[in-house]
C-alpha cells in the first residue's frame, strides 16, 4: 500500500511540473503576441497619420469648391444618372 502513496505523489508532482511548463510556454507566447500587437498598432497609427496628412489638401480643396463658389451647377454639366 505505501507504493500507491508514492506513486500518487509522483504522478501529482509530474502533473504539476507539466502544468507549470505549459503555463510558462503560454506566458512566453502571450508576451510575444503582445509585442507583435503593439508593433502593428504603432505601424497602423503611423499609417493613419500619413494618410490623414496626405488627404488634408484634397479635403481642403473639396471644401473650397463646395462652399466657396456658391454657384449652381452649369446647365451643360448635368449630374450623372
N, CA, C and O atoms as a Maestro MAE file, in Angstrom:
{
 s_m_m2io_version
 :::
 2.0.0
}

f_m_ct {
 s_m_title
 :::
 protein
 m_atom[324] {
  # First column is atom index #
  i_m_mmod_type
  r_m_x_coord
  r_m_y_coord
  r_m_z_coord
  i_m_residue_number
  s_m_chain_name
  s_m_pdb_residue_name
  s_m_pdb_atom_name
  i_m_atomic_number
  :::
  1 25 0.794 -1.203 0.000 1 A "UNK " " N  " 7
  2 3 0.000 0.000 0.000 1 A "UNK " " CA " 6
  3 2 0.843 1.277 0.000 1 A "UNK " " C  " 6
  4 15 0.410 2.270 -0.584 1 A "UNK " " O  " 8
  5 25 2.038 1.303 0.631 2 A "UNK " " N  " 7
  6 3 2.838 2.528 0.592 2 A "UNK " " CA " 6
  7 2 3.286 2.895 -0.816 2 A "UNK " " C  " 6
  8 15 3.509 4.071 -1.103 2 A "UNK " " O  " 8
  9 25 3.420 1.917 -1.694 3 A "UNK " " N  " 7
  10 3 3.827 2.220 -3.066 3 A "UNK " " CA " 6
  11 2 2.766 3.036 -3.787 3 A "UNK " " C  " 6
  12 15 3.086 3.809 -4.690 3 A "UNK " " O  " 8
  13 25 1.479 2.870 -3.390 4 A "UNK " " N  " 7
  14 3 0.406 3.656 -4.014 4 A "UNK " " CA " 6
  15 2 0.521 5.132 -3.615 4 A "UNK " " C  " 6
  16 15 0.262 6.026 -4.420 4 A "UNK " " O  " 8
  17 25 0.905 5.365 -2.384 5 A "UNK " " N  " 7
  18 3 1.077 6.750 -1.932 5 A "UNK " " CA " 6
  19 2 2.245 7.392 -2.669 5 A "UNK " " C  " 6
  20 15 2.155 8.538 -3.109 5 A "UNK " " O  " 8
  21 25 3.330 6.655 -2.800 6 A "UNK " " N  " 7
  22 3 4.498 7.168 -3.517 6 A "UNK " " CA " 6
  23 2 4.147 7.393 -4.984 6 A "UNK " " C  " 6
  24 15 4.530 8.407 -5.567 6 A "UNK " " O  " 8
  25 25 3.425 6.458 -5.576 7 A "UNK " " N  " 7
  26 3 3.022 6.598 -6.982 7 A "UNK " " CA " 6
  27 2 2.092 7.783 -7.195 7 A "UNK " " C  " 6
  28 15 2.256 8.546 -8.147 7 A "UNK " " O  " 8
  29 25 1.115 7.934 -6.306 8 A "UNK " " N  " 7
  30 3 0.185 9.056 -6.432 8 A "UNK " " CA " 6
  31 2 0.912 10.383 -6.252 8 A "UNK " " C  " 6
  32 15 0.641 11.346 -6.970 8 A "UNK " " O  " 8
  33 25 1.829 10.434 -5.299 9 A "UNK " " N  " 7
  34 3 2.604 11.659 -5.079 9 A "UNK " " CA " 6
  35 2 3.489 11.960 -6.281 9 A "UNK " " C  " 6
  36 15 3.622 13.114 -6.687 9 A "UNK " " O  " 8
  37 25 4.092 10.922 -6.847 10 A "UNK " " N  " 7
  38 3 4.932 11.109 -8.036 10 A "UNK " " CA " 6
  39 2 4.123 11.593 -9.231 10 A "UNK " " C  " 6
  40 15 4.549 12.497 -9.951 10 A "UNK " " O  " 8
  41 25 2.958 10.991 -9.441 11 A "UNK " " N  " 7
  42 3 2.101 11.433 -10.549 11 A "UNK " " CA " 6
  43 2 1.606 12.865 -10.345 11 A "UNK " " C  " 6
  44 15 1.552 13.648 -11.293 11 A "UNK " " O  " 8
  45 25 1.250 13.200 -9.123 12 A "UNK " " N  " 7
  46 3 0.797 14.568 -8.848 12 A "UNK " " CA " 6
  47 2 1.923 15.569 -9.090 12 A "UNK " " C  " 6
  48 15 1.701 16.640 -9.656 12 A "UNK " " O  " 8
  49 25 3.127 15.213 -8.660 13 A "UNK " " N  " 7
  50 3 4.275 16.092 -8.884 13 A "UNK " " CA " 6
  51 2 4.562 16.243 -10.371 13 A "UNK " " C  " 6
  52 15 4.816 17.348 -10.852 13 A "UNK " " O  " 8
  53 25 4.520 15.125 -11.099 14 A "UNK " " N  " 7
  54 3 4.748 15.192 -12.547 14 A "UNK " " CA " 6
  55 2 3.667 16.039 -13.225 14 A "UNK " " C  " 6
  56 15 3.965 16.822 -14.127 14 A "UNK " " O  " 8
  57 25 2.428 15.883 -12.793 15 A "UNK " " N  " 7
  58 3 1.343 16.687 -13.365 15 A "UNK " " CA " 6
  59 2 1.532 18.171 -13.109 15 A "UNK " " C  " 6
  60 15 1.298 18.995 -13.993 15 A "UNK " " O  " 8
  61 25 1.956 18.510 -11.901 16 A "UNK " " N  " 7
  62 3 2.200 19.919 -11.595 16 A "UNK " " CA " 6
  63 2 3.367 20.474 -12.406 16 A "UNK " " C  " 6
  64 15 3.331 21.623 -12.845 16 A "UNK " " O  " 8
  65 25 4.398 19.659 -12.604 17 A "UNK " " N  " 7
  66 3 5.530 20.106 -13.423 17 A "UNK " " CA " 6
  67 2 5.096 20.345 -14.871 17 A "UNK " " C  " 6
  68 15 5.501 21.330 -15.489 17 A "UNK " " O  " 8
  69 25 4.278 19.450 -15.405 18 A "UNK " " N  " 7
  70 3 3.787 19.625 -16.777 18 A "UNK " " CA " 6
  71 2 2.928 20.885 -16.868 18 A "UNK " " C  " 6
  72 15 3.074 21.670 -17.805 18 A "UNK " " O  " 8
  73 25 2.043 21.078 -15.906 19 A "UNK " " N  " 7
  74 3 1.204 22.282 -15.918 19 A "UNK " " CA " 6
  75 2 2.046 23.550 -15.790 19 A "UNK " " C  " 6
  76 15 1.762 24.552 -16.446 19 A "UNK " " O  " 8
  77 25 3.067 23.510 -14.958 20 A "UNK " " N  " 7
  78 3 3.956 24.669 -14.828 20 A "UNK " " CA " 6
  79 2 4.688 24.962 -16.121 20 A "UNK " " C  " 6
  80 15 4.817 26.121 -16.516 20 A "UNK " " O  " 8
  81 25 5.171 23.914 -16.788 21 A "UNK " " N  " 7
  82 3 5.879 24.086 -18.064 21 A "UNK " " CA " 6
  83 2 4.937 24.670 -19.118 21 A "UNK " " C  " 6
  84 15 5.309 25.593 -19.842 21 A "UNK " " O  " 8
  85 25 3.727 24.137 -19.201 22 A "UNK " " N  " 7
  86 3 2.766 24.652 -20.180 22 A "UNK " " CA " 6
  87 2 2.372 26.099 -19.855 22 A "UNK " " C  " 6
  88 15 2.196 26.920 -20.755 22 A "UNK " " O  " 8
  89 25 2.240 26.394 -18.573 23 A "UNK " " N  " 7
  90 3 1.936 27.772 -18.180 23 A "UNK " " CA " 6
  91 2 3.045 28.733 -18.579 23 A "UNK " " C  " 6
  92 15 2.779 29.852 -19.018 23 A "UNK " " O  " 8
  93 25 4.282 28.297 -18.427 24 A "UNK " " N  " 7
  94 3 5.420 29.123 -18.827 24 A "UNK " " CA " 6
  95 2 5.421 29.353 -20.335 24 A "UNK " " C  " 6
  96 15 5.663 30.469 -20.796 24 A "UNK " " O  " 8
  97 25 5.151 28.296 -21.106 25 A "UNK " " N  " 7
  98 3 5.110 28.439 -22.568 25 A "UNK " " CA " 6
  99 2 4.004 29.395 -22.998 25 A "UNK " " C  " 6
  100 15 4.202 30.219 -23.890 25 A "UNK " " O  " 8
  101 25 2.836 29.284 -22.361 26 A "UNK " " N  " 7
  102 3 1.727 30.187 -22.694 26 A "UNK " " CA " 6
  103 2 2.105 31.621 -22.358 26 A "UNK " " C  " 6
  104 15 1.850 32.528 -23.149 26 A "UNK " " O  " 8
  105 25 2.708 31.838 -21.201 27 A "UNK " " N  " 7
  106 3 3.097 33.186 -20.800 27 A "UNK " " CA " 6
  107 2 4.094 33.789 -21.789 27 A "UNK " " C  " 6
  108 15 3.983 34.961 -22.147 27 A "UNK " " O  " 8
  109 25 5.076 32.982 -22.234 28 A "UNK " " N  " 7
  110 3 6.053 33.486 -23.201 28 A "UNK " " CA " 6
  111 2 5.395 33.805 -24.544 28 A "UNK " " C  " 6
  112 15 5.727 34.808 -25.175 28 A "UNK " " O  " 8
  113 25 4.471 32.960 -24.980 29 A "UNK " " N  " 7
  114 3 3.778 33.222 -26.243 29 A "UNK " " CA " 6
  115 2 2.881 34.454 -26.149 29 A "UNK " " C  " 6
  116 15 2.788 35.226 -27.103 29 A "UNK " " O  " 8
  117 25 2.229 34.638 -25.024 30 A "UNK " " N  " 7
  118 3 1.384 35.826 -24.843 30 A "UNK " " CA " 6
  119 2 2.238 37.085 -24.843 30 A "UNK " " C  " 6
  120 15 1.844 38.105 -25.408 30 A "UNK " " O  " 8
  121 25 3.387 37.017 -24.222 31 A "UNK " " N  " 7
  122 3 4.286 38.173 -24.211 31 A "UNK " " CA " 6
  123 2 4.762 38.504 -25.621 31 A "UNK " " C  " 6
  124 15 4.839 39.674 -25.997 31 A "UNK " " O  " 8
  125 25 5.081 37.474 -26.398 32 A "UNK " " N  " 7
  126 3 5.500 37.680 -27.784 32 A "UNK " " CA " 6
  127 2 4.355 38.255 -28.616 32 A "UNK " " C  " 6
  128 15 4.562 39.169 -29.414 32 A "UNK " " O  " 8
  129 25 3.163 37.726 -28.431 33 A "UNK " " N  " 7
  130 3 1.998 38.232 -29.162 33 A "UNK " " CA " 6
  131 2 1.707 39.682 -28.789 33 A "UNK " " C  " 6
  132 15 1.347 40.481 -29.654 33 A "UNK " " O  " 8
  133 25 1.857 40.026 -27.530 34 A "UNK " " N  " 7
  134 3 1.628 41.408 -27.102 34 A "UNK " " CA " 6
  135 2 2.618 42.355 -27.771 34 A "UNK " " C  " 6
  136 15 2.250 43.466 -28.152 34 A "UNK " " O  " 8
  137 25 3.862 41.928 -27.917 35 A "UNK " " N  " 7
  138 3 4.848 42.764 -28.623 35 A "UNK " " CA " 6
  139 2 4.453 42.957 -30.079 35 A "UNK " " C  " 6
  140 15 4.541 44.066 -30.607 35 A "UNK " " O  " 8
  141 25 4.020 41.885 -30.727 36 A "UNK " " N  " 7
  142 3 3.621 41.979 -32.133 36 A "UNK " " CA " 6
  143 2 2.402 42.877 -32.311 36 A "UNK " " C  " 6
  144 15 2.341 43.662 -33.257 36 A "UNK " " O  " 8
  145 25 1.438 42.766 -31.412 37 A "UNK " " N  " 7
  146 3 0.248 43.619 -31.483 37 A "UNK " " CA " 6
  147 2 0.634 45.075 -31.267 37 A "UNK " " C  " 6
  148 15 0.107 45.959 -31.942 37 A "UNK " " O  " 8
  149 25 1.540 45.335 -30.345 38 A "UNK " " N  " 7
  150 3 1.997 46.700 -30.100 38 A "UNK " " CA " 6
  151 2 2.701 47.262 -31.330 38 A "UNK " " C  " 6
  152 15 2.469 48.409 -31.711 38 A "UNK " " O  " 8
  153 25 3.556 46.459 -31.947 39 A "UNK " " N  " 7
  154 3 4.258 46.898 -33.158 39 A "UNK " " CA " 6
  155 2 3.270 47.193 -34.279 39 A "UNK " " C  " 6
  156 15 3.394 48.202 -34.972 39 A "UNK " " O  " 8
  157 25 2.289 46.311 -34.456 40 A "UNK " " N  " 7
  158 3 1.301 46.508 -35.516 40 A "UNK " " CA " 6
  159 2 0.435 47.734 -35.254 40 A "UNK " " C  " 6
  160 15 0.123 48.474 -36.187 40 A "UNK " " O  " 8
  161 25 0.043 47.960 -34.015 41 A "UNK " " N  " 7
  162 3 -0.792 49.124 -33.723 41 A "UNK " " CA " 6
  163 2 -0.019 50.425 -33.910 41 A "UNK " " C  " 6
  164 15 -0.585 51.426 -34.348 41 A "UNK " " O  " 8
  165 25 1.264 50.414 -33.583 42 A "UNK " " N  " 7
  166 3 2.077 51.610 -33.830 42 A "UNK " " CA " 6
  167 2 2.228 51.863 -35.328 42 A "UNK " " C  " 6
  168 15 2.186 53.011 -35.771 42 A "UNK " " O  " 8
  169 25 2.405 50.796 -36.108 43 A "UNK " " N  " 7
  170 3 2.507 50.948 -37.565 43 A "UNK " " CA " 6
  171 2 1.198 51.469 -38.142 43 A "UNK " " C  " 6
  172 15 1.213 52.316 -39.035 43 A "UNK " " O  " 8
  173 25 0.074 50.980 -37.648 44 A "UNK " " N  " 7
  174 3 -1.221 51.472 -38.114 44 A "UNK " " CA " 6
  175 2 -1.424 52.939 -37.748 44 A "UNK " " C  " 6
  176 15 -1.963 53.709 -38.543 44 A "UNK " " O  " 8
  177 25 -1.000 53.325 -36.565 45 A "UNK " " N  " 7
  178 3 -1.136 54.722 -36.158 45 A "UNK " " CA " 6
  179 2 -0.290 55.628 -37.046 45 A "UNK " " C  " 6
  180 15 -0.733 56.705 -37.443 45 A "UNK " " O  " 8
  181 25 0.939 55.185 -37.361 46 A "UNK " " N  " 7
  182 3 1.781 55.979 -38.265 46 A "UNK " " CA " 6
  183 2 1.153 56.076 -39.648 46 A "UNK " " C  " 6
  184 15 1.168 57.142 -40.263 46 A "UNK " " O  " 8
  185 25 0.605 54.976 -40.138 47 A "UNK " " N  " 7
  186 3 -0.023 54.987 -41.459 47 A "UNK " " CA " 6
  187 2 -1.258 55.877 -41.472 47 A "UNK " " C  " 6
  188 15 -1.499 56.593 -42.444 47 A "UNK " " O  " 8
  189 25 -2.034 55.836 -40.408 48 A "UNK " " N  " 7
  190 3 -3.219 56.684 -40.337 48 A "UNK " " CA " 6
  191 2 -2.835 58.160 -40.315 48 A "UNK " " C  " 6
  192 15 -3.509 58.988 -40.929 48 A "UNK " " O  " 8
  193 25 -1.765 58.488 -39.617 49 A "UNK " " N  " 7
  194 3 -1.300 59.872 -39.583 49 A "UNK " " CA " 6
  195 2 -0.843 60.326 -40.962 49 A "UNK " " C  " 6
  196 15 -1.155 61.435 -41.394 49 A "UNK " " O  " 8
  197 25 -0.097 59.456 -41.654 50 A "UNK " " N  " 7
  198 3 0.354 59.804 -43.011 50 A "UNK " " CA " 6
  199 2 -0.821 59.934 -43.967 50 A "UNK " " C  " 6
  200 15 -0.838 60.830 -44.811 50 A "UNK " " O  " 8
  201 25 -1.803 59.049 -43.844 51 A "UNK " " N  " 7
  202 3 -2.977 59.121 -44.709 51 A "UNK " " CA " 6
  203 2 -3.766 60.396 -44.449 51 A "UNK " " C  " 6
  204 15 -4.235 61.042 -45.386 51 A "UNK " " O  " 8
  205 25 -3.912 60.754 -43.198 52 A "UNK " " N  " 7
  206 3 -4.627 61.978 -42.854 52 A "UNK " " CA " 6
  207 2 -3.893 63.202 -43.397 52 A "UNK " " C  " 6
  208 15 -4.518 64.130 -43.908 52 A "UNK " " O  " 8
  209 25 -2.572 63.200 -43.284 53 A "UNK " " N  " 7
  210 3 -1.792 64.326 -43.801 53 A "UNK " " CA " 6
  211 2 -1.875 64.398 -45.319 53 A "UNK " " C  " 6
  212 15 -1.909 65.489 -45.889 53 A "UNK " " O  " 8
  213 25 -1.907 63.243 -45.977 54 A "UNK " " N  " 7
  214 3 -1.989 63.234 -47.438 54 A "UNK " " CA " 6
  215 2 -3.378 63.636 -47.922 54 A "UNK " " C  " 6
  216 15 -3.507 64.220 -48.998 54 A "UNK " " O  " 8
  217 25 -4.411 63.335 -47.151 55 A "UNK " " N  " 7
  218 3 -5.776 63.636 -47.567 55 A "UNK " " CA " 6
  219 2 -6.201 65.056 -47.206 55 A "UNK " " C  " 6
  220 15 -7.201 65.544 -47.733 55 A "UNK " " O  " 8
  221 25 -5.479 65.723 -46.333 56 A "UNK " " N  " 7
  222 3 -5.873 67.064 -45.895 56 A "UNK " " CA " 6
  223 2 -5.949 68.063 -47.047 56 A "UNK " " C  " 6
  224 15 -6.936 68.796 -47.125 56 A "UNK " " O  " 8
  225 25 -4.966 68.136 -47.945 57 A "UNK " " N  " 7
  226 3 -5.092 69.090 -49.053 57 A "UNK " " CA " 6
  227 2 -6.290 68.788 -49.951 57 A "UNK " " C  " 6
  228 15 -6.956 69.707 -50.428 57 A "UNK " " O  " 8
  229 25 -6.561 67.522 -50.181 58 A "UNK " " N  " 7
  230 3 -7.713 67.158 -51.003 58 A "UNK " " CA " 6
  231 2 -9.013 67.554 -50.315 58 A "UNK " " C  " 6
  232 15 -9.931 68.055 -50.965 58 A "UNK " " O  " 8
  233 25 -9.097 67.337 -49.025 59 A "UNK " " N  " 7
  234 3 -10.297 67.717 -48.287 59 A "UNK " " CA " 6
  235 2 -10.473 69.232 -48.289 59 A "UNK " " C  " 6
  236 15 -11.593 69.724 -48.422 59 A "UNK " " O  " 8
  237 25 -9.382 69.973 -48.144 60 A "UNK " " N  " 7
  238 3 -9.475 71.431 -48.187 60 A "UNK " " CA " 6
  239 2 -9.923 71.910 -49.561 60 A "UNK " " C  " 6
  240 15 -10.749 72.816 -49.666 60 A "UNK " " O  " 8
  241 25 -9.382 71.306 -50.612 61 A "UNK " " N  " 7
  242 3 -9.770 71.700 -51.967 61 A "UNK " " CA " 6
  243 2 -11.230 71.370 -52.229 61 A "UNK " " C  " 6
  244 15 -11.945 72.157 -52.850 61 A "UNK " " O  " 8
  245 25 -11.672 70.227 -51.765 62 A "UNK " " N  " 7
  246 3 -13.067 69.846 -51.958 62 A "UNK " " CA " 6
  247 2 -13.992 70.769 -51.177 62 A "UNK " " C  " 6
  248 15 -15.053 71.145 -51.674 62 A "UNK " " O  " 8
  249 25 -13.609 71.133 -49.977 63 A "UNK " " N  " 7
  250 3 -14.429 72.041 -49.178 63 A "UNK " " CA " 6
  251 2 -14.477 73.422 -49.818 63 A "UNK " " C  " 6
  252 15 -15.514 74.085 -49.780 63 A "UNK " " O  " 8
  253 25 -13.374 73.862 -50.403 64 A "UNK " " N  " 7
  254 3 -13.345 75.180 -51.039 64 A "UNK " " CA " 6
  255 2 -14.234 75.208 -52.276 64 A "UNK " " C  " 6
  256 15 -14.906 76.210 -52.521 64 A "UNK " " O  " 8
  257 25 -14.254 74.143 -53.053 65 A "UNK " " N  " 7
  258 3 -15.092 74.139 -54.256 65 A "UNK " " CA " 6
  259 2 -16.552 73.959 -53.906 65 A "UNK " " C  " 6
  260 15 -17.414 74.463 -54.626 65 A "UNK " " O  " 8
  261 25 -16.862 73.261 -52.831 66 A "UNK " " N  " 7
  262 3 -18.257 73.014 -52.479 66 A "UNK " " CA " 6
  263 2 -18.897 74.235 -51.829 66 A "UNK " " C  " 6
  264 15 -20.050 74.548 -52.125 66 A "UNK " " O  " 8
  265 25 -18.188 74.923 -50.961 67 A "UNK " " N  " 7
  266 3 -18.804 76.031 -50.233 67 A "UNK " " CA " 6
  267 2 -18.347 77.395 -50.733 67 A "UNK " " C  " 6
  268 15 -19.075 78.377 -50.587 67 A "UNK " " O  " 8
  269 25 -17.176 77.473 -51.311 68 A "UNK " " N  " 7
  270 3 -16.623 78.768 -51.696 68 A "UNK " " CA " 6
  271 2 -17.272 79.355 -52.928 68 A "UNK " " C  " 6
  272 15 -17.386 80.576 -53.033 68 A "UNK " " O  " 8
  273 25 -17.695 78.542 -53.848 69 A "UNK " " N  " 7
  274 3 -18.228 79.067 -55.101 69 A "UNK " " CA " 6
  275 2 -19.622 79.630 -54.907 69 A "UNK " " C  " 6
  276 15 -19.907 80.742 -55.352 69 A "UNK " " O  " 8
  277 25 -20.492 78.884 -54.252 70 A "UNK " " N  " 7
  278 3 -21.844 79.367 -54.029 70 A "UNK " " CA " 6
  279 2 -22.661 79.475 -55.299 70 A "UNK " " C  " 6
  280 15 -23.640 80.219 -55.337 70 A "UNK " " O  " 8
  281 25 -22.289 78.761 -56.327 71 A "UNK " " N  " 7
  282 3 -22.993 78.822 -57.602 71 A "UNK " " CA " 6
  283 2 -23.742 77.530 -57.833 71 A "UNK " " C  " 6
  284 15 -23.415 76.486 -57.269 71 A "UNK " " O  " 8
  285 25 -24.745 77.624 -58.666 72 A "UNK " " N  " 7
  286 3 -25.452 76.426 -59.100 72 A "UNK " " CA " 6
  287 2 -24.627 75.766 -60.191 72 A "UNK " " C  " 6
  288 15 -23.845 76.443 -60.858 72 A "UNK " " O  " 8
  289 25 -24.775 74.477 -60.388 73 A "UNK " " N  " 7
  290 3 -24.028 73.817 -61.452 73 A "UNK " " CA " 6
  291 2 -24.458 74.334 -62.815 73 A "UNK " " C  " 6
  292 15 -25.625 74.660 -63.034 73 A "UNK " " O  " 8
  293 25 -23.505 74.405 -63.718 74 A "UNK " " N  " 7
  294 3 -23.812 74.913 -65.053 74 A "UNK " " CA " 6
  295 2 -24.713 73.921 -65.781 74 A "UNK " " C  " 6
  296 15 -24.641 72.719 -65.527 74 A "UNK " " O  " 8
  297 25 -25.561 74.413 -66.683 75 A "UNK " " N  " 7
  298 3 -26.523 73.533 -67.351 75 A "UNK " " CA " 6
  299 2 -25.855 72.518 -68.269 75 A "UNK " " C  " 6
  300 15 -26.415 71.445 -68.494 75 A "UNK " " O  " 8
  301 25 -24.676 72.820 -68.804 76 A "UNK " " N  " 7
  302 3 -24.034 71.856 -69.694 76 A "UNK " " CA " 6
  303 2 -23.398 70.697 -68.928 76 A "UNK " " C  " 6
  304 15 -22.993 69.709 -69.540 76 A "UNK " " O  " 8
  305 25 -23.303 70.799 -67.620 77 A "UNK " " N  " 7
  306 3 -22.741 69.716 -66.809 77 A "UNK " " CA " 6
  307 2 -23.834 69.155 -65.907 77 A "UNK " " C  " 6
  308 15 -23.919 69.496 -64.727 77 A "UNK " " O  " 8
  309 25 -24.642 68.315 -66.460 78 A "UNK " " N  " 7
  310 3 -25.728 67.702 -65.696 78 A "UNK " " CA " 6
  311 2 -25.156 66.637 -64.763 78 A "UNK " " C  " 6
  312 15 -24.144 66.009 -65.077 78 A "UNK " " O  " 8
  313 25 -25.792 66.439 -63.638 79 A "UNK " " N  " 7
  314 3 -25.303 65.406 -62.716 79 A "UNK " " CA " 6
  315 2 -25.460 64.017 -63.336 79 A "UNK " " C  " 6
  316 15 -26.389 63.800 -64.114 79 A "UNK " " O  " 8
  317 25 -24.594 63.092 -63.018 80 A "UNK " " N  " 7
  318 3 -24.700 61.737 -63.581 80 A "UNK " " CA " 6
  319 2 -25.935 61.022 -63.071 80 A "UNK " " C  " 6
  320 15 -26.408 61.266 -61.961 80 A "UNK " " O  " 8
  321 25 -26.444 60.135 -63.907 81 A "UNK " " N  " 7
  322 3 -27.659 59.393 -63.523 81 A "UNK " " CA " 6
  323 2 -27.319 58.017 -63.085 81 A "UNK " " C  " 6
  324 15 -28.209 57.246 -62.725 81 A "UNK " " O  " 8
  :::
 }
 m_bond[323] {
  # First column is bond index #
  i_m_from
  i_m_to
  i_m_order
  :::
  1 1 2 1
  2 2 3 1
  3 3 4 2
  4 3 5 1
  5 5 6 1
  6 6 7 1
  7 7 8 2
  8 7 9 1
  9 9 10 1
  10 10 11 1
  11 11 12 2
  12 11 13 1
  13 13 14 1
  14 14 15 1
  15 15 16 2
  16 15 17 1
  17 17 18 1
  18 18 19 1
  19 19 20 2
  20 19 21 1
  21 21 22 1
  22 22 23 1
  23 23 24 2
  24 23 25 1
  25 25 26 1
  26 26 27 1
  27 27 28 2
  28 27 29 1
  29 29 30 1
  30 30 31 1
  31 31 32 2
  32 31 33 1
  33 33 34 1
  34 34 35 1
  35 35 36 2
  36 35 37 1
  37 37 38 1
  38 38 39 1
  39 39 40 2
  40 39 41 1
  41 41 42 1
  42 42 43 1
  43 43 44 2
  44 43 45 1
  45 45 46 1
  46 46 47 1
  47 47 48 2
  48 47 49 1
  49 49 50 1
  50 50 51 1
  51 51 52 2
  52 51 53 1
  53 53 54 1
  54 54 55 1
  55 55 56 2
  56 55 57 1
  57 57 58 1
  58 58 59 1
  59 59 60 2
  60 59 61 1
  61 61 62 1
  62 62 63 1
  63 63 64 2
  64 63 65 1
  65 65 66 1
  66 66 67 1
  67 67 68 2
  68 67 69 1
  69 69 70 1
  70 70 71 1
  71 71 72 2
  72 71 73 1
  73 73 74 1
  74 74 75 1
  75 75 76 2
  76 75 77 1
  77 77 78 1
  78 78 79 1
  79 79 80 2
  80 79 81 1
  81 81 82 1
  82 82 83 1
  83 83 84 2
  84 83 85 1
  85 85 86 1
  86 86 87 1
  87 87 88 2
  88 87 89 1
  89 89 90 1
  90 90 91 1
  91 91 92 2
  92 91 93 1
  93 93 94 1
  94 94 95 1
  95 95 96 2
  96 95 97 1
  97 97 98 1
  98 98 99 1
  99 99 100 2
  100 99 101 1
  101 101 102 1
  102 102 103 1
  103 103 104 2
  104 103 105 1
  105 105 106 1
  106 106 107 1
  107 107 108 2
  108 107 109 1
  109 109 110 1
  110 110 111 1
  111 111 112 2
  112 111 113 1
  113 113 114 1
  114 114 115 1
  115 115 116 2
  116 115 117 1
  117 117 118 1
  118 118 119 1
  119 119 120 2
  120 119 121 1
  121 121 122 1
  122 122 123 1
  123 123 124 2
  124 123 125 1
  125 125 126 1
  126 126 127 1
  127 127 128 2
  128 127 129 1
  129 129 130 1
  130 130 131 1
  131 131 132 2
  132 131 133 1
  133 133 134 1
  134 134 135 1
  135 135 136 2
  136 135 137 1
  137 137 138 1
  138 138 139 1
  139 139 140 2
  140 139 141 1
  141 141 142 1
  142 142 143 1
  143 143 144 2
  144 143 145 1
  145 145 146 1
  146 146 147 1
  147 147 148 2
  148 147 149 1
  149 149 150 1
  150 150 151 1
  151 151 152 2
  152 151 153 1
  153 153 154 1
  154 154 155 1
  155 155 156 2
  156 155 157 1
  157 157 158 1
  158 158 159 1
  159 159 160 2
  160 159 161 1
  161 161 162 1
  162 162 163 1
  163 163 164 2
  164 163 165 1
  165 165 166 1
  166 166 167 1
  167 167 168 2
  168 167 169 1
  169 169 170 1
  170 170 171 1
  171 171 172 2
  172 171 173 1
  173 173 174 1
  174 174 175 1
  175 175 176 2
  176 175 177 1
  177 177 178 1
  178 178 179 1
  179 179 180 2
  180 179 181 1
  181 181 182 1
  182 182 183 1
  183 183 184 2
  184 183 185 1
  185 185 186 1
  186 186 187 1
  187 187 188 2
  188 187 189 1
  189 189 190 1
  190 190 191 1
  191 191 192 2
  192 191 193 1
  193 193 194 1
  194 194 195 1
  195 195 196 2
  196 195 197 1
  197 197 198 1
  198 198 199 1
  199 199 200 2
  200 199 201 1
  201 201 202 1
  202 202 203 1
  203 203 204 2
  204 203 205 1
  205 205 206 1
  206 206 207 1
  207 207 208 2
  208 207 209 1
  209 209 210 1
  210 210 211 1
  211 211 212 2
  212 211 213 1
  213 213 214 1
  214 214 215 1
  215 215 216 2
  216 215 217 1
  217 217 218 1
  218 218 219 1
  219 219 220 2
  220 219 221 1
  221 221 222 1
  222 222 223 1
  223 223 224 2
  224 223 225 1
  225 225 226 1
  226 226 227 1
  227 227 228 2
  228 227 229 1
  229 229 230 1
  230 230 231 1
  231 231 232 2
  232 231 233 1
  233 233 234 1
  234 234 235 1
  235 235 236 2
  236 235 237 1
  237 237 238 1
  238 238 239 1
  239 239 240 2
  240 239 241 1
  241 241 242 1
  242 242 243 1
  243 243 244 2
  244 243 245 1
  245 245 246 1
  246 246 247 1
  247 247 248 2
  248 247 249 1
  249 249 250 1
  250 250 251 1
  251 251 252 2
  252 251 253 1
  253 253 254 1
  254 254 255 1
  255 255 256 2
  256 255 257 1
  257 257 258 1
  258 258 259 1
  259 259 260 2
  260 259 261 1
  261 261 262 1
  262 262 263 1
  263 263 264 2
  264 263 265 1
  265 265 266 1
  266 266 267 1
  267 267 268 2
  268 267 269 1
  269 269 270 1
  270 270 271 1
  271 271 272 2
  272 271 273 1
  273 273 274 1
  274 274 275 1
  275 275 276 2
  276 275 277 1
  277 277 278 1
  278 278 279 1
  279 279 280 2
  280 279 281 1
  281 281 282 1
  282 282 283 1
  283 283 284 2
  284 283 285 1
  285 285 286 1
  286 286 287 1
  287 287 288 2
  288 287 289 1
  289 289 290 1
  290 290 291 1
  291 291 292 2
  292 291 293 1
  293 293 294 1
  294 294 295 1
  295 295 296 2
  296 295 297 1
  297 297 298 1
  298 298 299 1
  299 299 300 2
  300 299 301 1
  301 301 302 1
  302 302 303 1
  303 303 304 2
  304 303 305 1
  305 305 306 1
  306 306 307 1
  307 307 308 2
  308 307 309 1
  309 309 310 1
  310 310 311 1
  311 311 312 2
  312 311 313 1
  313 313 314 1
  314 314 315 1
  315 315 316 2
  316 315 317 1
  317 317 318 1
  318 318 319 1
  319 319 320 2
  320 319 321 1
  321 321 322 1
  322 322 323 1
  323 323 324 2
  :::
 }
}
